[in-house]
Amino acid sequence: MSPVLDDGDFLVVDTAAYRRESPRPGDIALVCDPREPSRELIKRVIDAGIGQGAWVEGENPPASTDSRHFGRVPRELFRGRVVLRYWPGRPVSAASFASTRPSVGNANGGGAAGST
């Protein structure tokens, strides 16, 4: 699978998404690192066994901090679903579905959305 996000991409995150529904496999989500909750990460949901938490992974396994390091992520640590990525001068692309309450961050760690 090719990475959906590139360093420097700006993201629109629907911060109400997981208040309405559970994470689904394939979602690109903004989650808090279970070991350091103030650190936000962008990860793909691989398995949404929400009773035990969801399994999330980064798209660059050798450089990614994800469920292989910290295990399943409890639902309460999901902050939102990435719905759009953009970068000035490049086409905008939808990551999932239309947002209702977006917040904006930067995929390289420069904004609200963390990186790998």
QUISUL-V367375 format. One record per residue. N is the residue number from 1. RES is the residue in one letter. PHI is phi in whole degrees, -180 to 180 (none if undefined). Layout:
BEGIN
n;res;phi
N;RES;PHI
N;RES;PHI
END
This chain:
BEGIN
n;res;phi
1;M;none
2;S;-79
3;P;-61
4;V;-86
5;L;-111
6;D;-116
7;D;-53
8;G;92
9;D;-62
10;F;-95
11;L;-124
12;V;-108
13;V;-118
14;D;-83
15;T;-78
16;A;-99
17;A;-55
18;Y;-89
19;R;-83
20;R;-90
21;E;-153
22;S;-82
23;P;-59
24;R;-121
25;P;-54
26;G;99
27;D;-62
28;I;-103
29;A;-123
30;L;-94
31;V;-128
32;C;-88
33;D;-65
34;P;-58
35;R;-84
36;E;-144
37;P;-58
38;S;-77
39;R;-93
40;E;-99
41;L;-128
42;I;-106
43;K;-141
44;R;-93
45;V;-77
46;I;-98
47;D;-137
48;A;-104
49;G;-69
50;I;-61
51;G;-55
52;Q;-105
53;G;100
54;A;-102
55;W;-91
56;V;-124
57;E;-140
58;G;-83
59;E;-89
60;N;-126
61;P;-49
62;P;-65
63;A;-112
64;S;-99
65;T;-100
66;D;-152
67;S;-59
68;R;-66
69;H;-102
70;F;-119
71;G;79
72;R;-69
73;V;-102
74;P;-63
75;R;-55
76;E;-66
77;L;-93
78;F;-83
79;R;-100
80;G;169
81;R;-107
82;V;-71
83;V;-116
84;L;-156
85;R;-127
86;Y;-155
87;W;-153
88;P;-52
89;G;91
90;R;-121
91;P;-65
92;V;-78
93;S;-134
94;A;-77
95;A;-97
96;S;-154
97;F;-145
98;A;-62
99;S;-86
100;T;-110
101;R;-138
102;P;-79
103;S;-129
104;V;-114
105;G;-147
106;N;-123
107;A;-66
108;N;-95
109;G;92
110;G;-83
111;G;-136
112;A;-67
113;A;-90
114;G;-78
115;S;-109
116;T;-52
END
